[in-house]
Amino acid sequence: MSRIRAAVLGSPIEHSLSPVLHRAAYRELGLDDWSYDRFEIDEAALPRFVAGLGPEWAGLSLTMPLKRAIIPLLDGISDTAASVEAVNTVVLTEDGRRLGDNTDIPGIVAAFHERGVEQVEKAAILGAGATASSALAALARICSGEVTVYVRSRARADEMRQWGERLGVAVRAADWSDAAAALTAPLVIATTPAGATDWLAPAVPAAGAGTLFDVLYDPWPTALAAAWSERGGQLLGGLDLLVHQAVLQVQQMTGRPTAPLAAMRAAGEAALRARH
């Protein structure tokens, strides 16, 4: 029996939970002839890797720093991917085309919907990196009012305002030193590296905290996430995003209408426990 292949590419890649999630899905779906691996690939090595893909390949997941580098190597990308100029999913079709999509954006929305967050009047984003642009694109679907973005530099502020104009979101930039003010928003998305928001933990409102989505999953919980949970606010973590975007990837790569969300989440949680 021939193997059908998929994999996640990036650098560094050893930490990726994608193989755990996708393999769990294959087991639940009875796809015994499917495999999912990880490859340490940087931007320089990407063109050669993609050129060498044979007909046994069904799809690729892309993580940093490849989400933009992959675009010139594709035959087309979805409107969602084009909206943030980032591709995290490639489907290789039977007729040889390589089609790119971004499942991070609908994955964020799906994670919110799972927790009952359907619509908010305003929101705040902590940080202005690549994940922040996807968060802003997700907020374009569920936020009816202004999004305040807390950043460290004027250049980042200008960049996020430009993304807002492109995505149809009203963006107000504020200085990172004032980020404690973000915590009173009904929806807060933290997109910063580990440790960057620890200083905000004591400022979490004692009552009335809304929903925090902290995109990190290892280490977890972050100091901010732990304080948020202790004060009764609703909390989502990076594993929520990782699982929901992976569900969409599995559906696209396998052609199955559904993917086993619960089994994939359980596999991810077990893998994180084993790490610690």
Sine and cosine of phi, psi and omega as CSV:
sin_phi,cos_phi,sin_psi,cos_psi,sin_omega,cos_omega
0.00,0.00,0.78,-0.62,0.00,-1.00
-0.96,0.27,0.57,-0.82,0.02,-1.00
-1.00,0.04,0.63,-0.78,0.13,-0.99
-0.98,-0.21,0.79,-0.61,-0.20,-0.98
-0.94,-0.35,0.55,-0.83,0.17,-0.98
-0.54,-0.84,0.29,-0.96,-0.04,-1.00
-0.25,-0.97,0.28,-0.96,0.14,-0.99
-0.94,-0.33,0.68,-0.73,0.00,-1.00
-0.88,-0.47,0.57,-0.82,0.08,-1.00
0.20,-0.98,-0.02,-1.00,0.03,-1.00
-0.40,-0.92,0.92,-0.40,0.03,1.00
-0.98,0.21,0.39,-0.92,-0.09,-1.00
-0.78,-0.62,-0.20,0.98,-0.10,-1.00
-0.86,0.52,-0.51,0.86,-0.07,-1.00
-0.98,0.19,-0.20,0.98,-0.18,-0.98
-0.88,0.48,0.72,-0.70,0.09,-1.00
-1.00,-0.01,-0.04,1.00,-0.07,-1.00
-0.83,0.55,-0.69,0.73,0.04,-1.00
-0.85,0.52,-0.64,0.77,0.02,-1.00
-0.87,0.49,-0.72,0.70,-0.06,-1.00
-0.94,0.35,-0.73,0.68,-0.05,-1.00
-0.93,0.37,-0.65,0.76,0.01,-1.00
-0.91,0.42,-0.59,0.81,0.07,-1.00
-0.89,0.47,-0.65,0.76,0.04,-1.00
-0.90,0.44,-0.69,0.73,-0.01,-1.00
-0.88,0.48,-0.65,0.76,0.03,-1.00
-0.88,0.47,-0.72,0.70,-0.03,-1.00
-0.91,0.41,-0.57,0.82,-0.04,-1.00
-1.00,0.07,-0.06,1.00,0.00,-1.00
0.95,0.31,0.44,0.90,-0.02,-1.00
-1.00,-0.02,0.95,0.32,-0.09,-1.00
-0.94,0.35,-0.32,0.95,-0.02,-1.00
-1.00,-0.10,0.19,0.98,0.02,-1.00
-0.97,-0.22,0.59,-0.80,0.11,-0.99
-0.77,-0.64,0.44,-0.90,0.01,-1.00
-0.62,-0.78,0.85,-0.53,-0.09,-1.00
-0.83,-0.55,0.02,-1.00,0.11,-0.99
-0.80,-0.59,0.59,-0.81,0.00,-1.00
-0.72,-0.69,0.75,-0.66,0.08,-1.00
-0.98,0.21,0.98,-0.21,-0.08,-1.00
-0.73,-0.68,0.81,-0.58,0.09,-1.00
-0.98,-0.18,-0.03,-1.00,-0.07,-1.00
-0.88,0.47,-0.59,0.81,-0.02,-1.00
-0.93,0.38,-0.58,0.82,-0.06,-1.00
-1.00,0.06,-0.23,0.97,-0.12,-0.99
-0.88,0.48,-0.75,0.66,-0.04,-1.00
-0.83,0.55,-0.68,0.73,-0.01,-1.00
-0.91,0.41,-0.65,0.76,0.01,-1.00
-0.88,0.47,-0.74,0.67,-0.03,-1.00
-0.90,0.44,-0.64,0.77,0.00,-1.00
-0.89,0.45,-0.44,0.90,-0.04,-1.00
-1.00,0.01,0.05,1.00,-0.02,-1.00
-0.95,0.32,0.79,-0.62,0.00,-1.00
-0.99,-0.11,-0.07,-1.00,-0.06,-1.00
-0.93,0.37,-0.21,0.98,0.02,-1.00
-0.98,0.22,-0.15,0.99,-0.05,-1.00
-1.00,0.04,0.74,-0.67,0.02,-1.00
-0.97,-0.25,-0.51,0.86,-0.06,-1.00
-0.09,-1.00,0.25,-0.97,0.03,-1.00
-0.73,-0.68,0.57,-0.82,0.23,-0.97
-0.96,-0.28,0.64,-0.77,-0.01,-1.00
-0.87,-0.50,0.73,-0.68,0.15,-0.99
-0.86,-0.52,-0.09,-1.00,-0.05,-1.00
-0.89,0.45,0.62,-0.79,0.12,0.99
-0.97,-0.24,0.61,0.80,-0.23,-0.97
-0.96,-0.27,-0.05,1.00,-0.15,-0.99
-0.92,0.40,-0.43,0.90,0.10,-1.00
-0.98,-0.19,-0.54,0.84,-0.02,-1.00
-0.89,0.45,-0.44,0.90,-0.03,-1.00
-0.96,0.27,-0.41,0.91,-0.17,-0.98
-0.85,0.53,-0.72,0.69,0.00,-1.00
-0.91,0.42,-0.23,0.97,-0.05,-1.00
-1.00,-0.06,0.04,1.00,-0.09,-1.00
-0.96,-0.28,0.33,-0.94,0.03,-1.00
-1.00,0.05,-0.25,0.97,0.03,-1.00
0.03,-1.00,0.40,-0.91,0.07,-1.00
-0.74,-0.68,0.40,-0.92,-0.02,-1.00
-0.96,0.29,0.28,-0.96,0.07,-1.00
-0.88,0.48,-0.58,0.81,0.01,-1.00
-0.89,0.46,-0.71,0.70,0.03,-1.00
-0.91,0.41,-0.64,0.77,-0.01,-1.00
-0.91,0.42,-0.50,0.87,-0.07,-1.00
-0.90,0.43,-0.44,0.90,0.02,-1.00
-0.84,-0.55,0.14,0.99,0.00,-1.00
0.78,0.63,0.73,0.68,-0.02,-1.00
-0.52,-0.85,0.76,-0.65,0.02,-1.00
-0.89,-0.46,0.81,-0.58,0.10,-1.00
-0.90,-0.44,0.00,1.00,-0.05,-1.00
-0.65,-0.76,0.77,-0.64,0.11,-0.99
-0.82,-0.57,0.79,-0.61,0.09,-1.00
-0.95,-0.30,0.80,-0.60,0.04,-1.00
-0.99,-0.14,0.91,-0.42,-0.10,-0.99
-0.99,0.13,0.27,-0.96,-0.02,-1.00
-0.90,0.43,-0.44,0.90,0.01,-1.00
-1.00,-0.01,0.21,0.98,0.15,-0.99
1.00,-0.04,0.06,1.00,0.00,-1.00
-0.99,0.13,0.45,-0.90,0.05,-1.00
-0.89,-0.46,0.94,-0.35,-0.12,-0.99
-0.91,-0.41,0.76,-0.65,-0.07,-1.00
-0.97,-0.23,0.53,-0.85,0.04,-1.00
-0.57,-0.82,0.18,-0.98,0.09,-1.00
-0.82,-0.57,0.95,-0.32,0.01,-1.00
-1.00,-0.09,-0.07,1.00,0.06,-1.00
-0.90,0.45,-0.67,0.74,-0.08,-1.00
-0.91,0.42,-0.84,0.55,0.06,-1.00
-0.91,0.42,-0.41,0.91,0.07,-1.00
-0.91,0.41,-0.66,0.75,0.07,-1.00
-0.89,0.46,-0.71,0.70,0.00,-1.00
-0.88,0.48,-0.69,0.72,0.00,-1.00
-0.90,0.44,-0.61,0.79,0.04,-1.00
-0.90,0.44,-0.65,0.76,0.06,-1.00
-0.90,0.43,-0.72,0.70,-0.03,-1.00
-0.87,0.49,-0.60,0.80,0.01,-1.00
-0.86,0.50,-0.53,0.85,0.00,-1.00
-0.99,-0.11,0.20,0.98,0.07,-1.00
0.99,0.11,0.16,0.99,0.04,-1.00
-1.00,0.00,0.99,-0.11,-0.06,-1.00
-0.99,-0.15,-0.60,0.80,-0.07,-1.00
-0.43,-0.91,0.67,-0.74,0.08,-1.00
-0.74,-0.67,0.43,-0.90,-0.02,-1.00
-1.00,0.09,-0.44,0.90,0.04,-1.00
-0.41,-0.91,0.27,-0.96,-0.03,-1.00
-0.43,-0.90,0.21,-0.98,0.04,-1.00
-0.73,-0.69,0.59,-0.80,0.08,-1.00
-0.86,-0.51,0.76,-0.65,0.08,-1.00
-0.99,-0.16,0.92,-0.40,-0.02,-1.00
0.97,-0.25,0.24,-0.97,-0.09,-1.00
-0.56,-0.83,0.52,0.85,0.02,-1.00
-1.00,0.07,-0.34,-0.94,-0.06,-1.00
-0.89,0.46,-0.62,0.78,-0.01,-1.00
-0.92,0.39,-0.52,0.85,-0.01,-1.00
-0.90,0.43,-0.58,0.81,0.02,-1.00
-0.92,0.38,-0.61,0.79,0.08,-1.00
-0.92,0.40,-0.63,0.77,0.05,-1.00
-0.88,0.47,-0.66,0.76,0.02,-1.00
-0.90,0.43,-0.64,0.77,0.04,-1.00
-0.90,0.43,-0.60,0.80,0.06,-1.00
-0.92,0.39,-0.66,0.75,0.01,-1.00
-0.91,0.42,-0.45,0.89,0.06,-1.00
-0.86,0.51,-0.39,0.92,-0.03,-1.00
-1.00,-0.03,-0.36,0.93,-0.12,-0.99
-0.78,-0.62,-0.13,0.99,-0.04,-1.00
-0.95,-0.32,0.84,-0.54,-0.06,-1.00
-1.00,0.04,-0.25,0.97,-0.08,-1.00
-0.83,-0.55,-0.54,-0.84,-0.14,-0.99
-0.99,0.17,0.59,-0.81,0.12,-0.99
-0.93,-0.38,0.84,-0.54,0.05,-1.00
-0.99,-0.12,0.79,-0.61,-0.04,-1.00
-0.92,-0.38,0.82,-0.58,-0.04,-1.00
-0.98,-0.17,0.88,-0.47,-0.16,-0.99
-0.72,-0.69,0.24,-0.97,-0.06,-1.00
-0.99,-0.12,-0.29,0.96,-0.09,-1.00
-0.63,-0.78,0.38,-0.93,0.04,-1.00
-0.90,0.43,-0.58,0.81,0.00,-1.00
-0.88,0.48,-0.69,0.72,0.04,-1.00
-0.91,0.42,-0.62,0.78,0.02,-1.00
-0.88,0.48,-0.72,0.69,0.01,-1.00
-0.88,0.47,-0.65,0.76,-0.01,-1.00
-0.89,0.46,-0.69,0.72,-0.01,-1.00
-0.93,0.37,-0.57,0.82,0.07,-1.00
-0.91,0.42,-0.61,0.79,0.04,-1.00
-0.91,0.42,-0.66,0.75,0.08,-1.00
-0.88,0.48,-0.65,0.76,0.02,-1.00
-0.87,0.50,-0.71,0.70,0.03,-1.00
-0.88,0.48,-0.65,0.76,-0.01,-1.00
-0.92,0.39,-0.60,0.80,-0.08,-1.00
-1.00,-0.06,-0.08,1.00,0.00,-1.00
0.98,0.21,0.53,0.85,-0.01,-1.00
-0.88,-0.47,0.71,-0.70,0.08,-1.00
-0.97,0.23,0.92,-0.39,-0.07,-1.00
-0.92,-0.38,0.76,-0.65,0.15,-0.99
-0.90,-0.44,0.80,-0.60,0.01,-1.00
-1.00,-0.04,0.64,-0.76,0.04,-1.00
-0.71,-0.70,0.38,-0.92,-0.06,-1.00
-0.96,0.26,0.60,-0.80,-0.03,-1.00
-0.83,0.55,-0.52,0.85,-0.01,-1.00
-0.91,0.42,-0.30,0.95,0.01,-1.00
-0.98,-0.19,0.26,0.96,-0.14,-0.99
-0.90,0.44,-0.33,0.94,0.04,-1.00
-0.87,0.50,-0.47,0.88,0.02,-1.00
-0.91,0.41,-0.39,0.92,-0.01,-1.00
-0.90,0.44,-0.46,0.89,-0.18,-0.98
-0.95,0.32,-0.16,0.99,0.06,-1.00
-1.00,-0.02,-0.08,1.00,0.02,-1.00
-0.94,0.34,0.50,-0.87,0.01,-1.00
-0.91,0.41,-0.39,0.92,0.03,-1.00
-0.63,-0.77,0.83,-0.56,-0.01,-1.00
-0.84,-0.54,0.75,-0.66,0.05,-1.00
-0.88,-0.47,0.89,-0.46,0.02,-1.00
-0.99,-0.15,0.89,-0.46,-0.07,-1.00
-0.91,-0.42,0.28,0.96,-0.14,-0.99
-1.00,-0.02,0.30,-0.95,0.03,-1.00
-0.92,0.40,0.22,-0.98,0.00,-1.00
-0.82,0.57,0.73,-0.69,0.05,-1.00
1.00,-0.01,-0.31,0.95,-0.13,-0.99
-0.93,0.37,-0.47,0.88,-0.03,-1.00
-0.97,-0.25,0.12,0.99,-0.06,-1.00
-0.85,0.53,-0.58,0.81,-0.05,-1.00
-0.92,0.40,-0.25,0.97,-0.01,-1.00
-1.00,0.06,-0.25,0.97,-0.09,-1.00
-0.81,0.59,-0.70,0.72,0.00,-1.00
-0.92,0.39,-0.28,0.96,-0.06,-1.00
-1.00,-0.02,-0.02,1.00,0.02,-1.00
-0.88,0.47,0.75,-0.66,-0.04,-1.00
-0.83,0.55,0.66,-0.75,-0.02,-1.00
-0.92,0.39,-0.42,0.91,0.03,-1.00
-0.53,-0.85,0.50,-0.87,0.09,-1.00
0.99,0.11,0.23,0.97,0.05,-1.00
-0.90,0.44,0.63,-0.78,-0.02,-1.00
-1.00,0.04,-0.80,-0.60,-0.01,-1.00
-0.93,-0.37,0.77,-0.64,0.10,-1.00
-0.93,-0.36,0.77,-0.64,0.15,-0.99
-0.90,-0.43,0.96,-0.27,0.03,-1.00
-0.98,-0.18,0.88,-0.47,-0.17,-0.98
-0.96,0.27,-0.11,0.99,0.04,-1.00
-0.97,0.22,0.49,-0.87,0.12,-0.99
-0.74,-0.67,-0.17,0.99,0.04,-1.00
-0.46,-0.89,0.95,-0.32,0.13,0.99
-0.98,0.21,0.47,-0.88,0.01,-1.00
-0.57,-0.82,0.66,-0.75,-0.03,1.00
-0.99,0.17,0.43,-0.90,0.17,-0.99
-0.94,0.34,0.24,-0.97,0.03,-1.00
-0.86,0.51,-0.65,0.76,0.01,-1.00
-0.91,0.41,-0.69,0.72,-0.01,-1.00
-0.89,0.45,-0.66,0.75,0.00,-1.00
-0.89,0.45,-0.69,0.72,0.02,-1.00
-0.90,0.43,-0.63,0.78,0.00,-1.00
-0.89,0.47,-0.71,0.70,0.01,-1.00
-0.91,0.42,-0.66,0.75,0.01,-1.00
-0.88,0.48,-0.51,0.86,-0.03,-1.00
-1.00,-0.07,0.19,0.98,0.16,-0.99
1.00,0.06,0.15,0.99,0.03,-1.00
-0.98,0.17,0.40,-0.92,0.05,-1.00
-0.98,0.22,0.69,-0.72,-0.16,-0.99
-0.78,-0.62,0.74,-0.67,0.16,-0.99
-0.84,-0.54,0.56,-0.83,0.00,-1.00
-0.86,-0.51,0.03,-1.00,-0.04,-1.00
-0.88,0.48,-0.48,0.88,0.03,-1.00
-0.91,0.42,-0.55,0.84,0.06,-1.00
-0.86,0.50,-0.73,0.68,0.04,-1.00
-0.90,0.43,-0.73,0.69,-0.07,-1.00
-0.86,0.52,-0.68,0.73,-0.02,-1.00
-0.93,0.36,-0.72,0.69,-0.06,-1.00
-0.92,0.40,-0.63,0.77,0.03,-1.00
-0.94,0.33,-0.54,0.84,0.03,-1.00
-0.93,0.36,-0.58,0.81,0.09,-1.00
-0.83,0.56,-0.72,0.70,-0.01,-1.00
-0.92,0.39,-0.59,0.80,0.06,-1.00
-0.90,0.44,-0.71,0.70,0.01,-1.00
-0.86,0.51,-0.69,0.72,0.01,-1.00
-0.87,0.49,-0.70,0.72,-0.03,-1.00
-0.93,0.37,-0.68,0.73,-0.08,-1.00
-0.96,0.28,-0.58,0.81,-0.06,-1.00
-1.00,-0.06,-0.33,0.94,-0.08,-1.00
0.98,0.17,0.09,1.00,0.03,-1.00
-0.98,0.20,0.60,-0.80,-0.04,-1.00
-0.95,0.30,-0.37,0.93,0.01,-1.00
-0.66,-0.75,0.34,-0.94,0.09,-1.00
-0.73,-0.68,0.47,-0.88,-0.14,-0.99
-0.98,0.18,1.00,0.09,-0.05,-1.00
-0.81,0.58,-0.75,0.66,-0.09,-1.00
-0.89,0.45,-0.68,0.73,-0.01,-1.00
-0.92,0.39,-0.60,0.80,0.01,-1.00
-0.93,0.37,-0.67,0.74,0.03,-1.00
-0.90,0.44,-0.69,0.72,0.00,-1.00
-0.87,0.49,-0.64,0.77,0.02,-1.00
-0.91,0.41,-0.65,0.76,0.03,-1.00
-0.90,0.43,-0.68,0.73,0.02,-1.00
-0.89,0.45,-0.66,0.75,0.00,-1.00
-0.90,0.43,-0.63,0.77,0.00,-1.00
-0.91,0.40,-0.64,0.77,0.03,-1.00
-0.92,0.38,-0.62,0.78,0.06,-1.00
-0.89,0.46,-0.64,0.77,-0.03,-1.00
-0.92,0.40,-0.50,0.87,0.02,-1.00
-0.92,0.39,-0.44,0.90,-0.10,-1.00
-0.90,-0.44,0.00,0.00,0.00,0.00
